[in-house]
Amino acid sequence: MGYPLELKCVLCGKTFKLEEVKYTCPFCGQDGTLDVLYDYDEVAQSFSRERLKKDSSPSLWRYAPLLPVINSEHIPSLSVGWTPLYMSKKVAETYGVSAVFIKDDGRNPTGSLKDRASAVGVAKALDFGYTTIACASTGNAASSLSGFAAVSGLPSFIFVPEKAPEAKITQLLVYGATVVLVEGDYSDAFDLAAAAIDRYGWYNRSCAINPYLVEGKKTCALEIAEQLGWQVPDRIFISVGDGCCIGGLYKGFWDLLNIGFIDRIPKIVGVQAEHAAPIYEAFKAGSERVLFGPVQTVADSISVGAPKNWAKALRAVRKSNGDMVVVSDEEILSAIPELARSTGVFGEPAGAAAFAGFRKMAMAGMLESSESVAVVVTGNGLKDISNARKAAGAPLSAPPDIDAFEEILNAHL
């Protein structure tokens, strides 16, 4: 399996042996999220682009040497990763760039990019000998964990805000998770989950503090690079809530750079909702910290006012010479049908937010015509049918009479 070597704090830079620290830096506290570092010399000797070319397994486990799982028997049986990367000439021509690629991570088994993290999280829980796993989530991480825990025989406890979309809550219950609807927002759910995990000794699946979970998310970057023949795009757009997905993208490209698979890291652009943008505000202000506050957006998956993985998010944008952009709820909703009708990919609001951010920057003349662009759609549109219906418009209604239908059709046209 992999060659994990040590853990390193994003804030203070201190390194720790794997057995020394469970979640975050003991000196920097919860803000001190950790990177998993590998023996990159060992990885480079046993792992190659040629080896990958011969590997026909369509899952993220093709990258096992760059993942932290120790025992292959702990890998969940539910297939995850190797999602499609579509090239859209239509979108590229419409917005004046050289190429556009859409990474459809809504094709993962429970419908979101979070499946990548849950697959690794469940395997690590078993590596460490835990018998129960838990997390707080705005929805997708929760449904993801419940699915992977179910196939691995691990009981799961999920804490979600009481206003989480019904489809996501239904997924949790179908998979057999114990679901706790927490009065309040994501921060309230996170705090209650952390207290329960501490009291009952469960394994914490939260990407916000568990260093191993981001390692699962980074495989999205590994796939994009491999699917493009190791010629990474100039710029990549992804929506941002807690900061874990964008942090994972950067870590994936950084790892590939370290073993010589790619020669540069693409500019990473984080997209936040207009009224849920604490990381954007910190980035634009040049701040080293993120200020927390209330949020409101239709994109529930990125509705996070107190992001826990803000340090990795800011690093991803700054170290890649990237950028951040905010989009309104109206821009997010209008992006859902445009994305679907131009590329065939149906994204939930948070997934479509990345496309809305790309569109906004392109229309503002902030992208070069020579640039190649990738957009990561983090979740499937069926996760939030209510907002999709708002964006898509109403169907026609007709009696079972062809003449009446013709009148209605002519009026519609």
C-alpha angles and dihedrals in degrees: 000000000000134000105228109174111172146338123249128196114237092213109040099019095229115150128218137191113253093250093049100070132034104190124344138010111288090215100046098035124212093340090059099086116181136232120219107228123197138206090262093185089058091045092050091051096051100031130060143160088246091056090051091050088060094045110096097180108122099213142085090259088081083082094055095134088062095047128085100230112121104188117049090201088070094062110115115244093230108103115237136177135015090101120174123279109202126197113218116198089176094059092043092053093044094053101033104245130125098245140356125200123190117206106204105204090163084084092075115112098267093031107260148075088251088080088076091060095042093053090056093039094055091046091051092048088057091043088057094044099248119156099196132039131196143174147171118238145163086233118284099067087049097053089042094053093046091056097048093042090052095056090045095050095243119139110233133204116200126194115195134165111267090243095058112135114274093235091060094047089049091054090054093052094045090055090051101249121153100245123205116192104206121209105239135022136315093285091057091048091048093051094049092046091050091051093048093046090051094047098046100033098240124158112260112230093183112131087205093075108005108091095202096060095065086056088066092049093050089068088079087068092045090054095047090052093048094044089054093050092256091298100121121208120258093240136015128197125207134163118248131214116138091005098245101112095048090044089053093051092055093045091051094053091042091055092049090050090052093056095042099249093124133023100218145013116245120239105268118214118197117207121204133178114259095245096036102052113120094137092048090051092051092047094050091046092051089237125161091212136049122233115220126221146143119303138197127187141134088235097085094179091065097033094118122140096175106040113195098198097048094128093061090044094054091045091052093056098039099043092047092049086241133141144226131232135184126219130195124240088251090055090048094050094047089050092060097069094033092054091046095046096045100040107014091241116129109204132184116239095273091048093048090048089075090056090046089054092050091048092049094051092045093051090048090056092246095130127072119237089233094057125111113213136198123197120198113213101200102190143026120256093233087072090077113024094163095066092038089058090051090054098043101052132228128309124238118262120210140166117240092268123107096211092051089046091052091055091050092046093050091049090049093049 
